[in-house]
Amino acid sequence: MQPSPALAAFMTIVVVTPVIECTGVFPRTTFPPSLRRWMLNMLCSLAGYGGWLAVTGSVTVATFMTPVLMIITVVASNIKHRVLGEPLLFSDLVVARSFLQHPKFYLFSIPATARIALVVLATVPPLLLWIYASAALLPHLLGAGMVLAACMGLWLCPARSWAPLPDMKRDLSRLGLPGSMLMYWCQWRASPDLPPPEPLQGRAAYDQILIMQCESFADPATLGLPAGIKAPSTPGLARARQLALQQGPLYVSGFGAYTMRTEYGVLFGQDEGTLGFRQYDPFLTVRRECAHALPLRLKSIGYDSTFVHPHDLRFYDRETLMPIMGFAHVVSPGSHVPTSRMPYFGDIALGRTLTGMMQAASTPFLFYAVTMENHGPWPSDADTDAPLRHYLRHVANSDQMLLNLINDLSGQKRRTLLVFFGDHRPSIPGIITPGPIRDVPYVVISFPLADNGCPPAPIGRTPAQLNALIAALASQNPADATPISTTP
């Protein structure tokens, strides 16, 4: 390599790309960064530079694309932090497949300028490869050597001591964005499997259990709506709280996304502190933990089970994962033609469908349903409050679904347990943004209804603690249920 290309490579790897990461990532930290962060940035830059050089054989392409790739990573992380309240994680790389399958779920949160930039950047590498690719063997071998050296350097970094516990806010400052993603990935791979759970005892206490995981459902009164926007009434939630066996805030970690974290907690009964580095996307390792799955555990005391979701079951790989978890049936309630007012299968219609399925089912039976109506994208309009009005209209439908279910289940003689909860709060850019308060409501109602007198006091729970409550109620006489620890 001639002196000038060598100098360009050195400046790109050692200075330019690390500076982009250290000064661009939000939330920003004090400058200068730690030596550890700079070293991780250089090793990642070396791997990127070597990769481009190994593929193209062109120093020009490698010198240009290495910092560009870092810019893309930083911008993507900053957008995610603005919308969801956390930076890019190693587990987000799995989202790439979902992005290709369901781009509308993600594109609405990306600013228009960033979308244009993505299109441009998607066309640049092929053009550079066409124009600058070299057939000379030495540059390709040199690039492969750089990748190998970078991988060796990263492998020698002690992830166990540099990132002993998951704390992304702390480690983003200490390790940088690509460095923390790599260290967390190493720790995730080294995470031990969960020990087997204690088997459930007794017999089925209910004829039917219906668990409703309601997309982006939150009490509008708790969302801090802007002036001029009145929170709609929620008679369904108010009625459910009055009749509940237990009710209160459900403490979820995600904001505006990460449905699978809440879903996993309720289905598997594992708090995020127990999961360690698996907490960010627990569905990635769910095949190794199926003994903890609620359907399999309830099956041992006589429950059959069905999973219901009115959307593409390939999302989160539910099509294959749910049967592994013990669901004997995995169904979608029917087709839906999207409209501007109802882009997804409506919650009220889903509630009617579930009522019919429950009436036709044998007992004892578990139904676990995930709704879809409140999912983004939100419509754009000259009215800046249009996305919020859209959400509030749909969340009112979710509330009506809850009220309809209560009325339907009140009129039957079967012993039924209804569990209803939101998976996370909505994220509506510029209106409802991530903050420290993230809880959503949950209610647990036992039918036939008993005269409870006054509504129960709110009891805060995590998704894992809600799982423990369901398992306890499902396997014993509800009247003899012993209260479970409510410490979040």
N, C-alpha and C positions, 0 to 999 in steps of 0.2 A: 504494500500500500504506500503510495506516495505521501510526502509530508503533509500536504494540504488536506487530502482526504482523512489522513490520520488525525490531524488537528480537529477537523470537523466532527469526526466520530467521538473524539475525547470530549469536546465541548458539549456535544449532544448528550452523551451518557452521563458525564460527571456534573455538568452545570445546568444546561438548559432544561432538560426534562425534570430533574429534581426540583428546580426552582418553580416550574409550572405547578407541580403537585403541592409544594409547601405553601405557596402564596395563593393558590386558587381554590383549595378545598375549603368548604364551609361546613361547620363553624371553624373560623380561622383561629390559629393559636399564635403564641408569641414567637417572634423571629429573633435570632436564628433558631432553626429546629435542632433537635437532638442529633448527635452523631449517629445514633442507631437508625433514626428515620432517614437520614441522608444516605446511609449505607444501603438500606433496603431499597430506597428509590433508585440508587445507582445500579444495584443488581437487577432490579426489574427492568430498568432502561437497557441494561446490557442484554438481557434476554430478548427484549423487543427489538433492539437494533440488530442483534444477531439473527433473529427470526426473519426480519425483512431482508437482510443481506443473504441469508441462506436460500430464501425463495427466489429472489430477483437477481442476485449477484451484482446489485447496483448500490454503490455507496450513496448516490443521490437520493434514491428511494428510501433507503434506511435512515438517512439524515433528516429527511422531510417527514416520514411517516411515524417515526418513534415519538417525537413530541406531539404530533397530531393525535396519536392514539392516547397519549396521556391527557390531552385536552378533552377528548371525547369522554374518557373515564371520569374526569373531574366534573365536567358539565353534567353528565348523567347523575353523578352522586349528589350534586348540588340541587338538581331538580327534584330528585327523590327526597332529599332532606326538606325542601320547601313544602312538598305536597304531603309527605308521610311522616316527617319528623325524625328520620334516621338516614344515615348515609348508605352507600352501596355496601352490600355484604357478599361474602363468597357464595352464599346460597342463591343470590340473585342471578347468577349465571344460568341457573336452570330456567329462569323466566324467559330466556331467549326463545325457547321453543314455544312457550305460551304467547309471546309477542307475535310470532309468525302466524300462529293459529287464530289469535283473537286480537289483532292490532288495535281495534277501537277501544279496548279496555285500557290502553296505555297512551295512545296518541293524544287523547284529549287533555292530558296533563302536561304535555310538552308544548312550550311556546311555539308559535308559528315560525319564528326565525330559526329556532333549533330544528324544527322539522325540515325546513329548507336546507339547513346545513347538513343534516343527516343524509338527505338525498344527494347533495353534492359530494359528500365524503364517501358515499357508497359507490360513486362512479370514478372517484380519483384513483384508488389503488389499481383497478384494471387498466386504466389509461397509462399510469406510470409503469406498470408491468409491461405493457405493450411497447412503450416508447424506450424505456431504459433497461429492460431486462438484458442481462449479459450471459453469453454461453460459456465464458471463461470459467474454468473449474475452481481456480483458487479463491475467488470471492465467496463462492458457495461454501467451500470447505471452511473458510475463515469464519463465516457467519455461523455455521454449525458448531464450530469450536467455541464461539462466544456464547451460544445458547448453553452448551455443555458446561462451560465455566460458570455461567450465571446460576444454573441449576445446582451445581456443586456448592456454590457459595450460599444459596438459599437453603440448601439441605443442611448445611452446617449451622445455620441460625437456630438457636435453641428455643423453639416455639413454646415448650413447656415452661420455661422460666421467663420468657419475654411476654407471654400472654397466658398466665396461669389460670385466670378466670375470665369469663366473657364480660367485658366492659368497653363497649365500642366507643363511647364518648371519650374515655380516658385513652384508649389505645389508638384512636385516630390521631391524637396529638403526639403520642410517644412513638408510634410505628408508621404513621402515614397511611394513606388510603390503600395503595396496592400491597404494602407491607402487612397491614392488619388483616386484609382479606386472605393473604397467603398464610399467615400465622394461625388465623382462625380455622382455615381449611385443614391445616396440619393437625390442630387440636381436635377438630371435628372427626377426622379420620381415626384418631387415636382414642376416641371416646368409648368407654366400655358399654356393653349392652345392659339393659335393665334386668335385675333379678326377677324371677317369676313371681306373679302376685299370689296372694292368699285366695284359695277358691271360695266362691260364695256358698253359703250354707242355707238350708231351708228350701222352701218352695216358692213358686211365683205368687206374689201378694196381689197382683193386679191381673185383670183380664187383658188390659191393653195399656201400653205406655206410648205416648206421642211426644216426641222431642222435636220442637220447632226451632231451628237456627235461622233467625231472620236477618237477611242481608242489610247491613248499615242501619239497623234499627236502634234509635236512641230516643229518649224522651225529649221532644222539641223544647220543652221548658228549661232544659239544662244545657242547651247548646250556645247560649249567649248570642241570640239572634240580633242582627243590627236593628237600629231604631227604624220604626215604620213597618217592620215585619212582625205580625202577630203570630205567636205560636198557636198552631191548631189544637183544638181539644183532642184528648185521647181517651174517649170513654171506655175503649177496650182495655187499655192498660190500667185505668182507674178501677174498673170492675175486677180485673184479674188481681190487683193488689188487695182489694177488699176481701176476695174469696180465698186468697192464697194460703197454702199450708206454710210456705216460706216465700219470701220475696226480698228484693233489695238490689244493690249495685253489684254487677259482675265486673271484676277487675281484669280487664284485658290489656295486653301490651301493645297491640297494633292500633294504628290510627289510619282509617281510610283504606286499609288493605290488610293482607295477611289473615284472611279468613281461616286458613288452615291451622294457625296457632290456636285460636279459640276452639275450632272443631276438634283438633287433636286433644286439647285439654279435657273437653267434655267426654270424648270417646275413650280416652286412655287413662285419664286420672293422674297425669303427671304434671307437676308444677314446673315452670321454666327453670327454677333454680336446680331442680333435680336433673333436668335434661342437659344443663351445661351448654356446650357449643351446639348441641342439636336443637336448641330452642328456636333458632331463627327460621328453620323450615323442618319441623319434626316429621313431615310426611316423607322426607328423603330416606329415613331409616325405619319407617313404619313396618316394613316386612319382617324385621328382626324383633319386633316388640308386640306381635299380634296377640300373645297370651293376655295382654292387658286390655285388649279391645272390649268395650262394653257388650257388643252383640255376642261375642264368644263366651264371655263370663255369664251373661244372662241365659245363654243357651243351655248351660249346665244345670239350670234350675227350671228349664221347661219352656223358655220363650223362643218362638220363631221370630224372624226379623226381616224388615224391608227398608231399604234406603231409597229415598225419593228426592229427585232434583230436576227442576224444569230447565235444564241447560245441558250443554255438551258435557257428557260424562267423562270425556277425555281430560278435562281440566283437572289439575292436580292428580291426574291418573286415577281418578275415582273408579273408572270402569273396571280396572283390575284390582285396585287396592281394597275396595269395599267388600268384595267376596272373601278376600283373604282375612279381613277383619271379622268375618262371621256373618255378614248379611247374606241371607239365603236368596234374597231378591233385590236387584238393583234396577230401578225403573225411572223413566221419565214420563210425566203425566200426559204428554201429548205435544203436538206441534203448535207453533205460535207464529203468526205473521206479524213482524214488528211494525209498529206505527210510531209516530212522533209522540203520541200521548201514552202509549204502552209499548215501549221497546222490548220488554221481556214478558214472559208468562206471568200474568197478574197474581198477586198474593190471594185475593179473594177467591179467584177461580181455583187456585191450588188448595185453599182451605176446603172448598166444596169437594174437590177430588179426594182429599184425604178422609173426609167424613164418609164418603162412599166406600173407600177402601177399608176403613175400619169396620163399617157395618157388615161388609162381606167377609171379613177375616175370621178365622178360627181363633181360639184363645188358648193360652196367653200369647200375646204378640207385641213386638216392639216396632214402632215406626220412627224412623229418624228422617226428617225432611229439612232441606236447605232451600230457602226462598231466593228469588232473583230480582224482584221488581225494583228494589231500591239501588241497584247497581248503576254506576256511571256508565258511559259519559253523560255529563250534564249538558243541556242544550245551550248554545250561545245565542245571544240576542242583544238588541240595543239596550234593553233593560238589564242593568248589571245584576239585578236580583233574580233574573230568570232562572239560573241554575238552582238557587235556594228554593224558589217557589215550586219548581219541578220536584225537587226532593221532598218538600213538605207535603205536596199533594199525594205522592206515592207512599210516604210513610203513614199518612192517614189511612190509606188502603190496607196497609199491614195491620194497623190498629183495628180496623173493621174486621179483618180476617180473624184476629184474636177474639174479638167480641162474638163473632159468629161461631167460632169453635166452642167457646164457653156455653153459648146457648144450645148448640147441638148436643154437647156432651152432658149438659144438665138434664136433658130430656130422655136419657137412656139409663138403663139399670145396670149396665156393665160397670165393674170397678175399673176406673181409668185414671191414669196419672198424666197430666198435661204439664210439660216443661217448655217454657217459651223464653227465648233470650235473643239479644242482638249479638252479632259477631264482632262489631267494632263501630265506632262513630264514623260518620261520613267526612270525607275531606273534600271541601269545595273551595278551590284556590281563590284567595282574596276575600273569602266570606267566613268559612269555617276551616280554621287552620290548626295544625298540630299543637298541642299544649300538654301540660302535665296531667290534666284531668282527662281520663280516657274511659271511665266506666260506662257501661250500658246496663239497661235493666234486665232482670230475670224474674220470673214468677214460676212457682210450682204449685199446682192446684190438684187436689184429690177429689175424684167423683166416685159415688154420689156425694154431693156437697153436705158438709156438716155445718151446724150452726156455730160458727167460730166467735160470735159476738162482735168484737172489734177487730179491725184488720191487724195482722201481725206486724210487729216492729221490723224495720228493714234489717237484714243481716247480710253484710258484705261477704262475697265469696269469690274465689278464683274459679276459672273453668274446671280445674282439677278437683276443687272442693265441691263443685256442683255435681261432678261425676260420682264422688263418694256419697253424696246425698241420694242421688238416683239409685245407685246400687243398693244402698241400705233400705230404701223404701221398697224397691222392687222385690226384695227377698225376705220381707217380713210383713207382719200385719201393720198397716199404717197407723192404727190406733196405739200400737205398742212401740212405735219408733222412738229410739233414743236420740236426742239431739246430738249432732256431730259438731266438732270444733269449728267455730266460725272465724277463727283468726286468719286474716288474709295473709 
